[in-house]
Amino acid sequence: MTYELRVLDPAEWDDWFGKLELAFGGVPESPEERALWQELTECDRSIGVWDGEECVGTAGAFSFRLSVPGGAVVPAAGVTMVGVAPTHRRRGILTSMMRRQLDDVRAGGESLAVLTASEPEIYGRFGYGIATYTTRAVIDTTRVRLSVPEGTDAVRLRLADPAKAAEACESVYARRVAARPGMLARQPGWERLPLLDPPGERGDASARQCVLAERDGEVVGYALYAVKPEWTHAGADGTVVLKDLEALDPVAEAALWRFLCSIDLTSSVQINSRPVDSAWQHLVSDVRRCAPTQRDALHVRLVELGAALEARAYQAPVDVVFEVADAFCPWNEGRWRLTGDRKGAVCARTEEAADVALSVRELGAAYLGGVSLTSLAAAGRVRELREGALTEASVAFGWPVAPWLPHGF
């Protein structure tokens, strides 16, 4: 059978998005979410596959700017809204959309594509590697104490209306982007995402609340959260559900964590997504009582390998020749010599003997500094061809701050 793959006409958006919802189980998004996603959708970067009059495949991309090691914020295609109708699986539709999408990303001059996966096993065959992880936890505030740094008491905390405080919060967020790889510089319209709070999806929790951390009249941090009241025969047993937290310094961050852990009538703080090196783990008296777990977050694909590796910095000097396999984007295949340090890098094709052999998937996983090439080698996914080259490359690709994706897309 033949299908038509074409760029999305804005007039087709409702049908297209409805087929995406069906691919994810058929539960419709709330009106608030649907309206925001329609506004944010870049129709010229969205595609659909059609079987006659029926849409049977969807995929899109957002024009993002992603922070990378060294502080640069580079263009990246945020792959999103990927779905195939359950009646049309195993027919090559997903592969055709991935093929078209990566060709378009390359033609548009972006060296990176990124996504979050509903099923992590799907995208490795298209060259995506898991580059960031996120931590979830529940702090038992009845049994866990916080030890905060000196000066925490000097931070002023103020409750604020989330919408009215949005500009101040976005200012703090924007100043944090370059400091941690994997963060997204929010483009116009995306500042509405942290405020999205459909009543039907609160799960018996309150409307979104906001607390600001201030010093000398300046907002230096914020937390967005909700409170889920609950009562037992023993008394109040509510939960603070953390939505977002950013701070410009350790003292302001500690003040926010202490506030969240001491809200009246609650006994726990639910953390849904924080960096794997987040400070709260070192503030608590007993991390076991917080039951932290990790899961994959951002998957990274190097679309133009040389440009992508030149866009980031390296924490130690590196001079290594990679033998790269990339069957899906063969323009990346072959030998590449990477030389660089914290000031920058050059990556160009070479005929020199290879030092390390791997696929583009492993380079994507290591790209943001959170996954070591050494650990990938231990799994048999990277091969050292020159003694010492693997350690050199692995140390250089690392970064002192763990990468983290602050929100989905």
CORGIHU-V912041 format. One record per run of one state. SS is the DSSP state (a for helix, b for strand, c for the rest). FROM is the first residue (numbers start at 0). LEN is the number of residues. If there is no record, write none. Layout:
ss->(SS	SS)
from->(FROM	FROM)
len->(LEN	LEN)
This chain:
ss->(c	b	c	a	c	a	c	a	c	b	c	b	c	b	c	a	c	a	c	b	c	a	c	b	c	b	c	b	c	a	c	b	c	a	c	b	c	a	c	a	c	b	c	b	c	b	c	b	c	b	c	a	c	b	c	a	b	c	a	c	b	c	b	c	a	c	b	c	a	c	b	c	b	c	b	a	c	a	c	b	c	a	c)
from->(0	3	7	9	23	30	40	42	45	46	51	53	67	72	84	85	88	92	107	111	115	122	126	128	130	132	140	145	146	151	154	155	160	165	177	183	184	189	195	198	201	208	215	217	228	230	232	234	236	237	247	249	260	265	274	279	283	284	286	290	292	296	298	302	304	311	317	325	329	332	333	341	343	349	355	359	366	372	378	381	384	388	397)
len->(3	4	2	14	7	10	2	3	1	5	2	14	5	12	1	3	4	15	4	4	7	4	2	2	2	8	5	1	5	3	1	5	5	12	6	1	5	6	3	3	7	7	2	11	2	2	2	2	1	10	2	11	5	9	5	4	1	2	4	2	4	2	4	2	7	6	8	4	3	1	8	2	6	6	4	7	6	6	3	3	4	9	12)
